[in-house]
Amino acid sequence: RMNDHKAIRIASDGYRKFSSLHAARLHHDHRLWLDEQLATPFLGKTILVTHHAPLPDCIHNDDWSDVPYCYASDLSELIQGHQPDVWLHGHTHVPTNLTLGSTRISNVSNGYPGKRDSGRERADLALGLIECEDNSEQD
């Protein structure tokens, strides 16, 4: 059902079609990289921005119930292990706002044209706003 598997070709694999095996390998590699990055200490808030949703609970559309893994991964273990402050994502085009532990997870998609709830535009756009402390006067 995913157009990705019809349209994307992998140059390093003889221009074969993008398969579920390719997707699984990419997910594995990217998850390892992300785990390493989150384990690196630094000052400030940890804010992730991804296209793909990090939790199945981010999906609220019955049209995708037969292929939920194409729209959201289950990164709950990663989130609980590192507790980033905020995770912003898109992909499902359905604005959501939830928490896992102390991590706020928000879908900041604007929705499909003509399918947005009228009157919610301001609230939907505010899902991506992040309040940060002003440390500009500190050394």
C-alpha positions as CSV (number, residue, x, y, z in Angstrom):
1,R,0.0,0.0,0.0
2,M,2.9,2.4,0.5
3,N,3.9,4.4,-2.5
4,D,7.5,4.4,-1.1
5,H,7.9,0.8,-2.1
6,K,6.7,1.5,-5.6
7,A,8.6,4.7,-6.4
8,I,11.9,4.6,-4.4
9,R,14.9,2.9,-5.9
10,I,18.1,2.0,-3.9
11,A,21.2,2.9,-6.0
12,S,23.6,1.0,-3.7
13,D,21.4,-2.2,-4.3
14,G,21.4,-2.1,-8.1
15,Y,18.4,0.3,-8.2
16,R,16.1,-2.3,-6.8
17,K,12.8,-1.2,-5.3
18,F,12.8,0.0,-1.7
19,S,11.7,-3.1,0.2
20,S,10.6,-3.8,3.8
21,L,14.0,-5.2,4.4
22,H,15.6,-1.9,3.3
23,A,13.2,-0.1,5.7
24,A,14.1,-2.4,8.6
25,R,17.8,-1.9,8.0
26,L,17.5,1.9,7.9
27,H,15.3,1.9,11.0
28,H,17.9,-0.3,12.9
29,D,20.8,2.0,11.8
30,H,19.0,5.2,12.6
31,R,17.8,3.9,15.9
32,L,21.3,3.1,17.0
33,W,22.6,6.5,15.9
34,L,19.7,8.2,17.8
35,D,20.4,6.2,20.9
36,E,24.1,7.2,20.8
37,Q,23.2,10.9,20.3
38,L,20.7,10.9,23.2
39,A,23.3,9.3,25.4
40,T,25.7,12.2,24.8
41,P,25.4,14.7,27.6
42,F,25.0,18.4,26.8
43,L,23.4,21.5,28.4
44,G,19.9,22.4,27.5
45,K,16.7,20.7,26.5
46,T,16.6,17.7,24.3
47,I,14.2,18.3,21.4
48,L,13.9,15.7,18.6
49,V,12.2,16.5,15.3
50,T,11.4,13.5,13.1
51,H,9.1,12.8,10.2
52,H,8.0,9.4,11.4
53,A,5.9,9.1,14.6
54,P,7.8,7.5,17.6
55,L,4.8,5.7,19.1
56,P,1.8,3.7,17.8
57,D,-0.4,5.8,20.0
58,C,0.3,8.7,17.8
59,I,-1.9,7.2,15.1
60,H,-5.5,8.1,15.2
61,N,-6.8,7.1,11.8
62,D,-8.5,3.8,10.9
63,D,-7.3,4.1,7.3
64,W,-3.8,3.0,8.6
65,S,-4.8,0.3,11.0
66,D,-3.6,-2.4,8.7
67,V,-0.1,-0.9,8.3
68,P,0.5,1.1,11.5
69,Y,4.3,0.4,11.3
70,C,4.5,2.5,8.1
71,Y,3.4,5.5,10.1
72,A,4.8,5.0,13.6
73,S,7.5,3.0,15.3
74,D,7.5,1.8,18.9
75,L,10.3,3.8,20.4
76,S,8.9,3.7,23.9
77,E,12.0,2.0,25.2
78,L,14.3,4.6,23.7
79,I,12.0,7.4,25.1
80,Q,11.8,6.0,28.6
81,G,15.5,5.3,28.7
82,H,16.6,8.8,27.7
83,Q,13.5,11.0,28.5
84,P,14.0,13.7,25.9
85,D,12.0,16.8,26.8
86,V,10.1,17.1,23.5
87,W,9.6,14.9,20.4
88,L,8.0,16.6,17.4
89,H,6.9,14.6,14.4
90,G,4.7,14.6,11.4
91,H,3.8,11.9,8.8
92,T,0.2,11.1,9.9
93,H,-1.2,14.6,9.2
94,V,-3.3,14.3,12.4
95,P,-2.3,16.7,15.2
96,T,-1.8,14.9,18.5
97,N,-0.3,15.7,21.8
98,L,0.6,13.1,24.4
99,T,3.3,12.3,27.0
100,L,5.4,9.2,27.8
101,G,7.1,9.7,31.2
102,S,8.3,13.2,31.1
103,T,8.6,13.4,27.3
104,R,6.0,15.5,25.5
105,I,5.2,14.0,22.0
106,S,3.4,16.2,19.5
107,N,2.4,15.7,15.9
108,V,2.8,19.1,14.4
109,S,1.4,18.2,11.0
110,N,-1.0,20.8,9.5
111,G,-3.2,18.1,8.2
112,Y,-4.4,17.4,4.7
113,P,-5.9,20.3,2.8
114,G,-9.6,20.4,3.1
115,K,-9.6,17.8,6.0
116,R,-8.6,20.1,8.9
117,D,-11.0,20.8,11.7
118,S,-12.2,24.4,11.1
119,G,-11.4,26.7,14.0
120,R,-8.5,24.5,15.3
121,E,-5.8,26.0,13.2
122,R,-4.2,28.1,15.9
123,A,-4.3,25.3,18.5
124,D,-2.9,22.8,15.9
125,L,0.0,25.1,15.0
126,A,0.8,25.8,18.7
127,L,1.5,22.0,19.2
128,G,5.0,22.7,17.8
129,L,5.8,25.6,20.0
130,I,8.4,25.0,22.7
131,E,8.9,27.1,25.8
132,C,12.6,27.5,26.6
133,E,14.3,29.4,29.4
134,D,16.1,32.6,28.4
135,N,19.7,32.1,29.4
136,S,21.0,34.9,27.2
137,E,22.5,36.8,30.2
138,Q,24.5,33.8,31.5
139,D,28.1,33.2,30.6
